[in-house]
Amino acid sequence: MTRHSNTRAYVALAIVLALSLVLSGAVGAFTFPPARMASYIAQGAGWIPLDTADTLGRNVFLQLRLPRVLLAALTGATLGVSGTLMQGLFRNPIVEPGLAGTSAGAALGASLWFVLGGTTLGVIGPLAMIGALAGPLLACIGALVATLIVYRVSSSFGRVNVFTLLLAGIAVNAVCGAGTGFMSYIARDPQARNITFWNLGTFTTADWRAVILVSIAFVLCFALALRDARALNALMLGEDEAALLGIDPRALVRRLLIVNTVMVAVATAMVGVIAFVGLVIPHVLRLARSSSYTWLIPSSALLGAVTMSIVDVVARLVIAPAELPIGIITAIVGAPVFLGILLREQRHGRIALFG
């Protein structure tokens, strides 16, 4: 596989992403033709005078639809890259943020802020100082702690056993789920409903603040992950082999675990728990082209953004005028794929270790 062929694949994915963004922006309760969307963006940027006769349509698109479109794409890119990184770190193709406890830990941290943020936690000095960032910060802490527990339990002698991984993930997810359930139990009715919908994944609360936070976290973490792509390729050979190539495997794992959990936690704090995207995206790209992380990391960002944009369109249309939670759609599609991957790895004798 040459660099030139990779470039062609990236361009093709970028074109599909652009088309999916236009489709996502066009459909919904309000329908916006592409020419009108371009006009609204130009008006919002100040490039052309405002059209006072269409204030409602412009406000709906710029304040509701456009942030949702961008947040969905950013979330998909985040989950795609996260799944790729976690499969590399655990050296196993069935790992994704939901199975490894990352999403559940982030959910617990965020739910603590939802319920207690204005009272108990809100008076803690550092949390009070950072204000709106306190929720994502607690989500990051919860995600990091949960992932580290699963990694430590499932790894031994430089190898990750898939059965131990699944059992550790089940245990950590159960504990975090119990904590989130308890927060829902003690919450007031509006808070409990918010947690319930948030646990199913939703873009209905998308705004420009969420877009900015997720985009900053994604861009910074993506750049750091891409820098370590070649080191991840070496890690697939095993920690001892990677060390012989001049790579510190423990430092690499710690660094990328932090990068991954920050990225996932910020997105989860904004849109809720969305499972299986991080599992399916890298697997499809491996089958389609290559297992090299110099290819997988950027392509998983593009394909993840495309996938989540299309899923968001389906969520808006399938039971219109209501909306189906995003997590329901990804679970319906992703769970059979997960079982298929598990059976395939078992048949090939690779169930204990990927690589």
N, C-alpha and C positions, 0 to 999 in steps of 0.2 A: 504494500500500500504506500503510494507516494504522497508527498506533501501537496502536489498539484491536484491529485484526486481528492484529498481531504478538502482542499479549498472549494472544489466543485460541489462537494456534498454540503459544506457550510453554506454556500450561496443558495443551493436548492432549499435547504431548511429555512434560511432567512426569508426567501420568497414565500414559502408556505406560511411562515409566521406572519408576514405582512398581510397576506390574504386573510388569515384567521383573525387578525386584529381588526381588519375592516369589517369582516362578517360579524364579529362580536360587538363592534360599535354600532352596527346597523340595525340589529334585531332586538326586539324586546317590546315593552309596553308602548314605547315610542319608536317609530321606524325612521331612520335617518339615512338617506341616500349618501353615497360617498362624496359627491360634490358638496352637499350641505355640511357634512362633517368637516371637510377641508375648510369651508367658509367659516364655520364656528371656531375652529382652531386658529385661523388667521385673525378673526375678530378678537379672540381672547388674548392673542399675542400682541395685538395692537398693530398688526400689519395693514389692516384695512379698517375703515370706519365701522362702528357698531350698527347693526340693523335693528332699529328700535321696534320694527313691526313684528319681529320674531324673538322677543326677549325670552318667552317661556321655553321655546325649543332650545335656544342657546344655553340657558341656565341648566336645563335638564341634562343636556349633553356634557357640558363642561364641568358641572358640579356633581353629577351622579353617574352618568354612563362612562365617561372617559376615565375617571379614577378607577372604576370597577374593571374596565378592560385592562388597564395597565397593571393593577394589583393582581388580577388573575394570571396574567402572563408572568409577572415577577414571581408569584408563588409557585407556578409550575416550573419555572427555571430553577428556583431554590430547591424544590423537592427532587427534581431530576439530578442536580449536582449532588445533593445530599445523599441520595441513594447510591450514586456512583462512588462517592467517597467512603461510605460505610461498608459497601461490599469490598472495596479495596483494603480498608483497615482491618476488617474481620476476615478477609480472604475467603469469602463465602457469597454465592450468588443469591441467597434467599434473604439477605439482610436489607432492611429499610428502616427509616426512622420510627415507624409504628411498631415494628417487631422488636426493635432493640431498646424500646422504652423512651426514646428521645421525645417523641410527640406527647406521650402520656406525662412525662416529667414536666415538659413545657406547659401542658394543660393544667397540671396541678399548681405550678407557680403562678400562672396567669389567673386561675380561679381564686387563689388566695388574695390577689390584688382586687379582683372584681368584688369580692364579698367584704374584705376587711380593709381595702385600700383607703377608704374615707374615714376609718375609725382607728382600729388598733395599729395597722401598719402605717397609716398615713402620718402618724406622729413621730415615727422613727426618723431621726435626723437626716441620714443620707437619702432615704426614700422620699421624704418631704421635699428635699432640695431639688431632686431631678424631676419631680412632677410626673409628666406624661410618660417619661421613659421608665418609670418604676415598674409598670406591668411587664414590658419586654425584658427588663433586667431580672425580675423574679422568674420569668419563663426561662431565661437563659440558665439561671442557677439550677432550676428543677431539671431541665433537659440534660445539663452536664452531669449532675449527680446520678441521674438514672442511667445514662449511657455508660458512665464509668463503672457502675456496679455491674451492669450486664457484661461489659468487656472483661472485667477482672474475674468474674465467676466463670465465664465461658472459655477463657484462654488459659492454656497451660503448655509449657515447653515450646513456646513460639507457634502453637497451633490453636485453631478455634474449632471446637467440636460443635456440630450443628445442633445435636440434641440438647446439649447443655445450654447452648445459646437460646434455643426456643424455650426451654424451661425457665432460664433466668429472665428472659423477656416476658414470659407469662407472669412470673412472680412480681416483677417490677411494675408491669402494667396493672396488675391487680391491686397492688398497694397504692399506686398513683390514682387509679380509678376510684378506689375507696375514698381517698382523700378528696378528690374532686366531687364525688357523690356526697360526702359529708358537708362540703362547702355549699352544695346545692340544697341540702337538707336544712341548714341553718340560715340560708339566704332568704331575703324577702322575695315576694312573688316576682317582681320585675327582674331581680338579679338571677333568680332560679331559672326563669325562662331564657334569659340571655345565655346562661351557662349551657342550658340544654341545646339551644340552637347552635351555639358556638362549638359544642362538642361534635356536631354533625358537619361542621365546615360550611361557611357561608361568605359570600362577597357582598351581601346586601348592605353592610355597614361601611363599605369602602369609601374613603375620603382621601384628600390630598396628603394629610398627615401620615396616614398608613402607607401610601405610595412612597413618600419620601423616606420613611424609616426603613421599609423593606428594601428599597432600591439601594440605600447607603450600605445596609448590612450585606446585601447580595453582591454588590460590586466589589467591596473590600474583600469579602471572604472568597469570592470567585477568583480574584487576582492571586490571593495567597494559595488557593488550592491548585491553580494552574501552574504556579511556580514549582510545586512539588509533584507534578504529574510523572516525571521521569523517576523520581524516588519511589513513587507508588508502584511503578512497573517493576522496580527492583525488589520491593517488599513482597510482591507476589511470589518470588522465589523462596521466601522464608526469611526470618529475621537474621539468621546466621549468614546466609548468602548476601543479604543486603549490607550487613556490616563489613563483609569482605570487599564490597564495592565502594566502601568509604562513606556509607550512610549510617547515621545513628537511628536505628529503628524505633527505639523507645521515644526519642525526642520527636521523630516524625509522627508517631501515633498520637502523642500528647498534643502536638501542635494542630494536627488535622482534626482531632476530636473537638478541640476548642473552636476551631474555625467552623466545623460542621454544626455544632450545637448552637452557636451564636446565630448562624444563618437560619436554621430551622426554628429556633425559639422565637426570633423576631417575627417571622412569617406566621407561626402558630398563634402568637399573641394577637395578631391583627385579624386573622381569618378563621381560626379554630383548627381542629384536627382533621386532616385530610390524609387518608391512608392509601397505600399501595402504589401511588404514583412513582415514588422513589424506587420501588421494586421493578415495575414493568419497564420504565424508560431505559435504564442501562442494559437490561436483558435484551430488549429489542435491538438496541444499537450493537451489542456484541454479536448477535446472530446476523445482523445485516452487514457488518463490516469488519470490526476489529475489537480486541480486548485491550488495546493500548490506551492508557489513561490520557495520553496527549490528544487522543481522538475522543475518548468518552466524555471527558469533562466539558469541553465546549459544546459538543453535539448534544449532550444530555440537557444542557441549559436551553438550547434552541428547541429540541423536541419536547421537553417538559413544558415550555411556554406555549407551544402549539397545542399540545394535548389539553392543558388546563383551559386555554381559551375556547376550545371546542366543547369541552365538558361544561363550561359556564353557559355557553349558548344552549346546549341541551337542557341544562337545569332551568333555564328561563322559558323554554318552549314546551317541555313535555307535559306539564300540567298547567299551562297558561290559563288565566292570568296570575296564578300563584307560582311559586318557585320551589323546585325540589332541592333539598340540601345537597351540596357538592359531595360530601362524604358518602352519601348513599350511592351515588352513581359510581364513584371510584371503587367502592367496596364491591358492588355488583360485578364490575368488570375485572377488578384486580384479584379478588379471591380465587376465582377459577384459574387465572394465570399463575398465581402463587402455587396452587396445588399441582399444576402442570409442570412448573419448574422443579418442584420438589420430587415428583415422580421421575422426571427426566434425569436429574442428578443421581437419584437412587439407582436407576437402571444402568447408568454409566459408572457406578462405583465411586462417585465424587461427593457423596453426601457429607462426609466429614470435613473435607477441606476443598476449597476452590483454588485452583491455580495449577 
